[in-house]
Amino acid sequence: MTYAARLAGGILLTGAVTILAHSEDPAKVDSPAPEFTLTDAMGKAHSLADYRGKFVILEWVNFECPFVHKHYGSGAMQELQKTMTGKGVIWLSICSSAPGKQGYYSGEELLDRIKEEHASPTAYLLDPDGTVGKRFGAKTTPHMFIVNPEGKLIYAGGIDNIASTDTDDIGKATNYVQEVMDAALHGDPAPVKTTRSYGCSIKYR
């Protein structure tokens, strides 16, 4: 069952809970990922620590961003979400848009938008004060991060290597998330650890 389907009939709580890691240093690849707890679109709390022992993909999202629309409008992002979650990977989409700014939704509007996009993450998490986004150094939508089962950040950067809003470029691009996860799931080192993210700037408070 997709995440959008699981939302049907759910009760939305608009608040979000954030718990930061002990250190205030910016997140770094090859170091422990910052711990956090955020609520999802149905009000359930999700902690990064809950998923220790699994690979976790973090996707910063803003459905109004044309770069995000490129990946969702084509179905490519949803396909990658389904592929990864089908392999036991946790996929957390995070929105750090502040209330009143582009990309922020709450209430039934949020539930409707997630279903409209046919999004298939493990959960869509709310970070309206932007604390978690800033802690990871998330700058754009999309901005992608991968955490290994030991809680270490193994990738941070763009979803692929063609910074455009043209859906025709998706098939030509190297998808870094796919590459890193293919290697990691086979026990191999990540072929790339950091890249430059591209997209719309995150609409922080």
Backbone bond lengths (Angstrom), bond angles and torsions (degrees), N, CA, C in turn:
res aa  C-N    CA-C-N  psi(-1)  N-CA   C-N-CA  omega(-1)  CA-C   N-CA-C  phi
1 M - - - 1.467 - - 1.527 109.47 -
2 T 1.337 116.26 132.49 1.455 119.79 -179.27 1.519 110.86 -73.60
3 Y 1.339 114.95 162.61 1.461 119.61 178.16 1.520 109.51 -62.11
4 A 1.339 116.76 -40.14 1.465 119.27 179.24 1.519 110.88 -58.97
5 A 1.335 116.51 -40.14 1.461 119.35 179.83 1.516 110.92 -67.73
6 R 1.338 117.30 -36.49 1.455 120.07 -179.17 1.527 111.62 -68.10
7 L 1.342 116.80 -19.78 1.458 119.96 179.70 1.527 112.03 -72.64
8 A 1.304 116.15 -24.18 1.466 119.71 -174.84 1.529 109.59 -57.70
9 G 1.313 115.81 125.33 1.459 120.59 178.87 1.508 113.67 81.11
10 G 1.350 117.68 1.28 1.462 120.05 -178.27 1.510 112.07 -76.00
11 I 1.313 116.61 160.82 1.459 122.62 176.62 1.516 107.96 -104.21
12 L 1.307 117.60 125.91 1.457 121.65 -177.17 1.511 111.41 -92.87
13 L 1.313 115.93 130.53 1.455 121.94 169.11 1.515 106.60 -110.90
14 T 1.312 117.46 128.67 1.457 119.51 -171.81 1.509 113.48 -87.59
15 G 1.322 119.56 -10.87 1.452 120.56 179.96 1.505 111.30 -76.31
16 A 1.314 116.88 163.00 1.455 121.92 177.59 1.509 108.49 -136.71
17 V 1.320 116.08 142.62 1.454 121.84 179.09 1.509 107.76 -110.49
18 T 1.303 117.75 133.05 1.447 122.00 -179.33 1.510 109.48 -126.54
19 I 1.336 116.22 126.44 1.449 121.07 174.20 1.513 107.74 -121.38
20 L 1.308 117.18 121.31 1.450 121.63 -175.61 1.516 112.04 -89.13
21 A 1.317 114.30 160.64 1.457 120.09 173.07 1.523 109.15 -68.53
22 H 1.343 115.46 166.39 1.462 119.73 -178.10 1.528 111.62 -64.54
23 S 1.336 116.12 -37.00 1.457 120.09 -177.79 1.518 110.31 -88.65
24 E 1.324 116.14 147.34 1.457 120.96 176.48 1.520 111.09 -100.00
25 D 1.344 117.74 4.02 1.455 120.37 177.52 1.519 109.46 -66.16
26 P 1.334 117.62 149.46 1.469 119.89 178.39 1.525 110.75 -61.32
27 A 1.319 116.13 150.08 1.457 120.95 178.07 1.519 110.06 -61.46
28 K 1.320 116.18 139.44 1.463 121.39 -179.08 1.517 109.52 -131.58
29 V 1.334 115.89 140.64 1.448 120.89 174.79 1.519 109.13 -63.84
30 D 1.318 115.85 143.92 1.465 125.19 -176.95 1.525 112.70 75.52
31 S 1.328 116.70 9.60 1.463 122.11 175.27 1.533 108.28 -122.20
32 P 1.341 117.53 163.72 1.463 119.05 177.89 1.530 111.72 -58.01
33 A 1.316 115.89 134.89 1.465 120.15 177.55 1.527 109.52 -70.49
34 P 1.327 117.66 145.46 1.467 120.08 177.23 1.530 111.35 -59.17
35 E 1.314 115.74 133.84 1.458 119.70 176.41 1.531 109.59 -77.12
36 F 1.323 116.11 147.95 1.462 120.03 177.95 1.513 109.54 -158.08
37 T 1.312 114.72 161.11 1.464 122.65 169.10 1.521 107.90 -133.12
38 L 1.321 116.74 127.88 1.460 122.46 177.11 1.521 108.68 -133.61
39 T 1.320 116.51 154.62 1.460 120.26 175.41 1.518 110.58 -90.32
40 D 1.330 114.69 148.27 1.456 119.32 179.18 1.522 110.55 -91.06
41 A 1.318 115.99 -174.43 1.457 121.50 -175.45 1.520 113.21 -67.23
42 M 1.326 117.44 -11.79 1.460 121.08 177.74 1.523 111.50 -109.87
43 G 1.339 116.86 8.23 1.454 121.05 175.69 1.514 114.96 89.70
44 K 1.318 118.39 2.91 1.458 121.34 -179.90 1.527 110.02 -84.70
45 A 1.326 116.85 136.39 1.465 121.41 179.57 1.526 110.62 -80.95
46 H 1.315 114.97 138.04 1.461 122.10 175.68 1.528 107.88 -127.22
47 S 1.322 116.10 126.25 1.458 121.21 175.84 1.519 108.80 -108.98
48 L 1.320 116.53 143.04 1.458 119.24 175.23 1.523 109.99 -57.18
49 A 1.322 116.44 -36.69 1.467 120.78 -179.89 1.526 112.21 -62.69
50 D 1.338 117.51 -24.23 1.462 120.57 178.70 1.521 111.61 -61.51
51 Y 1.327 115.86 -24.65 1.457 120.89 -172.48 1.530 112.80 -107.89
52 R 1.332 115.81 15.95 1.453 118.63 175.12 1.523 108.92 -57.81
53 G 1.318 116.51 137.08 1.459 121.35 -174.97 1.515 112.92 98.11
54 K 1.348 117.20 -6.22 1.459 122.16 177.38 1.527 109.95 -126.95
55 F 1.302 116.23 155.22 1.460 120.12 169.51 1.533 108.11 -73.33
56 V 1.328 116.15 141.13 1.458 121.78 179.76 1.523 109.11 -128.44
57 I 1.315 116.61 126.67 1.465 122.35 173.85 1.518 107.86 -103.81
58 L 1.327 116.03 128.69 1.461 122.21 176.06 1.524 107.94 -108.77
59 E 1.319 115.83 126.22 1.466 122.09 -178.89 1.528 108.69 -122.15
60 W 1.333 117.04 114.87 1.472 118.64 174.68 1.519 108.18 -80.86
61 V 1.343 115.91 130.36 1.455 120.55 -168.58 1.524 111.91 -133.62
62 N 1.316 114.66 147.41 1.466 124.04 171.92 1.523 104.86 -149.31
63 F 1.321 117.25 104.36 1.457 120.87 -173.39 1.531 113.29 -62.42
64 E 1.333 117.77 -17.43 1.463 120.55 179.71 1.526 112.43 -84.94
65 C 1.316 117.58 -9.63 1.466 121.83 -178.14 1.528 109.81 -77.78
66 P 1.349 118.65 129.95 1.470 119.94 -179.33 1.522 113.67 -63.11
67 F 1.319 118.15 -27.30 1.466 120.53 177.17 1.528 110.14 -70.71
68 V 1.319 116.56 -38.79 1.455 120.50 174.93 1.530 109.78 -67.43
69 H 1.327 116.17 -41.76 1.465 120.36 179.30 1.522 111.27 -59.45
70 K 1.327 116.62 -35.08 1.468 120.78 176.75 1.525 110.51 -53.69
71 H 1.320 116.17 -46.55 1.465 120.37 -174.97 1.528 112.75 -80.84
72 Y 1.345 117.48 -33.19 1.457 120.08 178.99 1.519 111.57 -83.71
73 G 1.334 117.17 -39.02 1.459 120.46 -179.09 1.518 112.53 -63.70
74 S 1.331 115.55 -29.99 1.465 120.71 178.45 1.527 112.17 -82.80
75 G 1.339 115.74 -16.51 1.461 120.22 -175.40 1.517 113.52 86.62
76 A 1.335 116.81 -1.92 1.468 120.30 -175.96 1.530 112.30 -66.47
77 M 1.331 116.73 -40.65 1.465 119.19 -178.44 1.528 110.34 -67.14
78 Q 1.316 116.49 -44.30 1.468 119.66 -179.98 1.536 111.09 -63.60
79 E 1.325 116.51 -37.66 1.467 120.16 178.44 1.525 110.63 -64.19
80 L 1.342 116.39 -42.41 1.463 119.86 178.89 1.522 110.45 -66.76
81 Q 1.338 116.79 -39.22 1.465 120.27 176.76 1.527 110.78 -59.22
82 K 1.313 116.86 -46.94 1.468 120.94 -179.04 1.525 111.10 -65.27
83 T 1.333 116.61 -40.43 1.466 120.13 179.08 1.520 110.84 -61.90
84 M 1.338 116.50 -46.37 1.455 120.51 -176.61 1.527 111.71 -69.71
85 T 1.329 117.21 -46.76 1.465 119.11 -179.23 1.525 110.71 -66.29
86 G 1.333 116.64 -29.10 1.446 120.30 176.06 1.523 112.78 -66.38
87 K 1.323 115.89 -19.51 1.468 121.36 177.73 1.526 111.81 -98.55
88 G 1.328 115.93 10.73 1.461 119.80 177.90 1.508 115.00 88.25
89 V 1.331 117.36 6.88 1.462 121.83 177.85 1.525 108.96 -81.48
90 I 1.326 116.57 141.16 1.476 121.81 175.78 1.523 108.24 -89.43
91 W 1.321 116.53 131.17 1.477 121.31 179.60 1.526 107.67 -120.42
92 L 1.316 115.99 114.96 1.459 121.64 179.55 1.525 109.53 -112.78
93 S 1.319 116.95 112.49 1.462 121.86 172.73 1.526 107.52 -85.76
94 I 1.321 116.87 131.83 1.468 121.18 -175.89 1.520 109.38 -124.23
95 C 1.323 116.27 129.65 1.463 121.49 174.77 1.521 109.06 -109.16
96 S 1.334 115.63 116.62 1.462 121.22 178.88 1.522 112.21 -104.10
97 S 1.337 117.13 13.36 1.467 119.74 175.59 1.528 109.33 -65.26
98 A 1.322 115.87 136.08 1.466 120.57 178.58 1.530 110.16 -77.04
99 P 1.318 117.64 153.14 1.465 120.35 176.23 1.524 111.08 -52.73
100 G 1.321 116.47 133.71 1.462 121.72 -179.83 1.514 113.59 88.77
101 K 1.334 117.45 -5.70 1.458 120.24 -179.96 1.525 110.09 -108.99
102 Q 1.336 114.28 164.38 1.458 120.48 -176.17 1.530 111.46 -55.23
103 G 1.323 115.19 132.64 1.456 120.78 175.98 1.505 114.54 96.06
104 Y 1.338 117.57 -14.16 1.462 120.06 -179.06 1.520 109.90 -84.52
105 Y 1.316 115.60 130.25 1.460 122.19 175.02 1.514 108.78 -134.75
106 S 1.310 115.45 152.56 1.461 120.08 173.65 1.524 107.79 -146.18
107 G 1.320 116.05 169.92 1.453 121.00 176.66 1.512 113.10 62.72
108 E 1.307 115.77 -152.28 1.457 121.55 -177.57 1.521 111.36 -62.90
109 E 1.325 116.44 -29.19 1.458 120.36 179.35 1.524 110.72 -59.67
110 L 1.329 117.16 -41.17 1.458 121.47 178.66 1.529 110.65 -65.95
111 L 1.329 116.33 -46.75 1.460 119.57 179.50 1.526 111.00 -59.28
112 D 1.325 116.23 -42.99 1.458 120.69 -179.83 1.525 111.14 -64.45
113 R 1.335 116.42 -40.08 1.466 118.88 -176.88 1.532 111.36 -68.83
114 I 1.317 117.43 -39.89 1.460 120.29 178.24 1.533 110.20 -61.26
115 K 1.325 116.01 -42.60 1.464 119.83 179.27 1.531 110.74 -68.69
116 E 1.323 116.28 -38.56 1.462 120.62 179.28 1.522 111.12 -60.99
117 E 1.313 116.78 -37.27 1.466 121.12 -179.11 1.526 112.20 -81.21
118 H 1.331 117.19 -6.93 1.472 121.57 -177.12 1.530 110.55 56.28
119 A 1.312 115.72 34.88 1.463 120.93 -179.15 1.523 110.09 -65.65
120 S 1.334 116.30 142.19 1.459 120.65 -176.62 1.524 113.28 -130.65
121 P 1.353 118.32 42.63 1.462 118.49 175.02 1.524 110.28 -78.25
122 T 1.315 116.05 172.97 1.460 119.86 170.89 1.521 108.95 -64.55
123 A 1.336 116.64 -40.15 1.471 121.85 177.47 1.521 109.34 -159.83
124 Y 1.321 115.24 152.81 1.464 123.97 172.99 1.526 105.39 -106.76
125 L 1.332 116.52 117.04 1.465 121.17 -172.43 1.524 111.97 -107.39
126 L 1.328 115.24 146.83 1.461 122.48 -177.88 1.533 110.69 -102.55
127 D 1.331 115.10 126.66 1.470 122.12 178.78 1.525 108.33 -131.00
128 P 1.352 117.68 60.15 1.465 120.65 -170.74 1.516 114.51 -64.95
129 D 1.325 118.50 -24.45 1.468 118.51 177.07 1.521 111.79 -88.19
130 G 1.338 116.60 -4.88 1.462 120.97 174.45 1.513 115.36 75.18
131 T 1.312 118.23 7.21 1.458 120.41 -174.09 1.525 112.26 -63.69
132 V 1.325 116.40 -45.00 1.460 119.49 -178.16 1.526 110.66 -69.72
133 G 1.321 116.41 -41.74 1.463 119.49 177.51 1.511 112.23 -57.69
134 K 1.313 116.45 -45.44 1.465 120.18 -179.78 1.518 111.06 -68.85
135 R 1.323 116.23 -33.04 1.465 120.32 -179.89 1.519 110.95 -65.53
136 F 1.329 116.35 -35.84 1.461 120.30 177.09 1.525 112.37 -83.63
137 G 1.326 116.78 -14.40 1.456 119.63 -175.67 1.512 112.07 80.21
138 A 1.337 117.48 25.38 1.461 121.18 178.43 1.526 109.49 -67.98
139 K 1.319 116.39 128.69 1.461 120.93 -175.17 1.518 113.77 -117.62
140 T 1.310 117.16 -28.65 1.460 120.33 -172.98 1.521 111.30 -132.81
141 T 1.335 114.39 167.41 1.463 119.98 167.43 1.520 107.02 -119.98
142 P 1.361 115.99 120.80 1.466 126.11 -2.03 1.533 111.98 -81.16
143 H 1.324 116.25 154.01 1.469 124.13 167.98 1.519 104.90 -136.50
144 M 1.319 117.12 128.22 1.457 121.95 -168.73 1.529 111.53 -115.22
145 F 1.327 115.09 140.90 1.464 122.07 177.59 1.523 107.79 -137.08
146 I 1.328 116.95 144.06 1.462 121.44 178.16 1.524 108.86 -127.03
147 V 1.329 115.09 129.93 1.463 122.83 -179.70 1.525 107.71 -114.42
148 N 1.336 117.00 133.00 1.465 119.34 -178.37 1.532 111.41 -85.36
149 P 1.330 118.62 173.55 1.469 120.54 -175.78 1.524 114.43 -60.83
150 E 1.326 117.31 -20.05 1.473 120.50 177.99 1.524 111.97 -87.60
151 G 1.333 116.89 -0.22 1.457 120.59 178.94 1.510 113.96 88.52
152 K 1.319 117.06 12.99 1.470 120.72 179.99 1.525 110.12 -94.55
153 L 1.316 115.67 139.55 1.462 121.48 176.33 1.524 108.71 -76.56
154 I 1.338 116.69 120.29 1.463 119.47 -176.75 1.524 113.10 -112.47
155 Y 1.327 117.59 -10.46 1.467 120.20 176.22 1.519 109.57 -152.61
156 A 1.331 114.49 142.79 1.472 121.25 173.68 1.522 107.80 -148.54
157 G 1.344 116.41 126.27 1.458 117.86 177.86 1.505 113.74 157.64
158 G 1.318 114.80 -152.12 1.454 121.49 -177.78 1.511 112.30 -77.58
159 I 1.320 115.83 162.85 1.456 119.02 176.50 1.516 110.76 -76.14
160 D 1.332 116.33 -30.82 1.464 119.54 177.37 1.525 109.48 -153.09
161 N 1.325 115.90 -171.11 1.471 119.90 -171.27 1.519 114.50 -106.18
162 I 1.338 118.17 10.16 1.469 119.36 177.02 1.521 108.63 -119.10
163 A 1.314 115.59 106.39 1.465 121.82 -175.38 1.522 110.15 -84.49
164 S 1.322 115.81 82.30 1.458 120.14 179.54 1.520 109.19 -145.08
165 T 1.323 115.02 171.84 1.468 120.66 174.81 1.529 110.89 -105.23
166 D 1.323 117.01 8.91 1.463 122.88 -176.32 1.530 109.96 -87.44
167 T 1.327 116.90 118.19 1.464 120.09 -179.51 1.524 112.46 -62.16
168 D 1.337 117.53 -25.40 1.465 120.18 179.14 1.523 111.89 -64.50
169 D 1.333 117.08 -20.20 1.460 120.25 -178.68 1.522 112.82 -79.51
170 I 1.321 117.42 -15.09 1.468 119.58 -176.57 1.520 111.44 -60.98
171 G 1.328 116.63 -44.95 1.462 120.50 -178.88 1.512 113.72 -68.89
172 K 1.328 116.85 -21.04 1.465 121.22 -179.84 1.527 112.28 -88.94
173 A 1.320 116.06 -16.41 1.466 120.72 -170.28 1.525 111.99 -85.64
174 T 1.327 114.56 156.54 1.456 121.89 168.67 1.512 107.54 -88.30
175 N 1.322 117.12 116.20 1.454 120.84 -179.63 1.530 108.31 -85.15
176 Y 1.324 115.75 107.30 1.458 120.17 -175.19 1.530 112.42 -65.50
177 V 1.315 117.09 -37.46 1.465 120.25 -179.71 1.520 109.86 -62.96
178 Q 1.335 116.27 -44.91 1.467 120.42 178.11 1.520 110.72 -61.35
179 E 1.346 116.50 -44.92 1.471 121.22 -178.68 1.529 111.76 -61.34
180 V 1.325 115.62 -48.18 1.464 119.88 -177.82 1.522 110.75 -64.76
181 M 1.332 116.51 -43.10 1.455 119.39 -178.19 1.529 111.88 -69.74
182 D 1.318 117.83 -37.65 1.460 119.75 177.37 1.526 110.20 -59.33
183 A 1.341 115.87 -43.72 1.461 119.98 179.07 1.526 110.81 -67.57
184 A 1.321 116.54 -46.76 1.466 120.81 -175.24 1.526 111.90 -63.35
185 L 1.322 116.80 -39.66 1.465 120.37 -178.89 1.527 112.36 -69.70
186 H 1.336 115.78 -17.59 1.457 120.45 175.73 1.528 111.79 -98.81
187 G 1.342 115.64 6.56 1.455 119.72 178.45 1.512 114.48 79.47
188 D 1.329 117.10 15.44 1.460 121.28 -179.51 1.524 110.59 -99.69
189 P 1.343 117.18 155.53 1.459 119.01 178.02 1.529 111.74 -66.23
190 A 1.324 115.63 153.42 1.462 120.62 179.38 1.531 109.56 -63.06
191 P 1.329 117.85 131.29 1.467 120.33 179.05 1.521 112.70 -69.09
192 V 1.320 116.49 -20.74 1.463 122.60 176.56 1.522 106.95 -147.84
193 K 1.337 117.08 141.29 1.459 120.46 -176.70 1.520 113.45 -110.10
194 T 1.303 116.80 -35.79 1.464 120.26 179.33 1.525 109.23 -138.26
195 T 1.318 115.33 139.29 1.454 121.38 173.31 1.524 107.34 -140.10
196 R 1.296 115.62 170.80 1.466 120.42 177.81 1.524 108.96 -83.58
197 S 1.317 116.29 124.45 1.467 118.88 176.69 1.530 109.19 -77.48
198 Y 1.315 115.40 157.00 1.461 119.68 175.72 1.523 108.19 -136.14
199 G 1.326 115.42 160.91 1.463 120.76 178.70 1.510 111.30 138.46
200 C 1.322 115.46 -160.53 1.467 121.41 176.96 1.517 109.74 -80.62
201 S 1.310 116.70 146.20 1.458 119.45 175.31 1.529 108.82 -64.85
202 I 1.328 115.85 142.50 1.469 119.81 178.44 1.525 109.40 -67.67
203 K 1.305 116.32 134.81 1.470 121.40 -174.73 1.532 110.42 -86.92
204 Y 1.329 114.70 68.71 1.463 120.73 -179.96 1.520 111.50 -66.60
205 R 1.324 113.41 159.70 1.463 120.56 176.89 1.520 110.83 -59.23
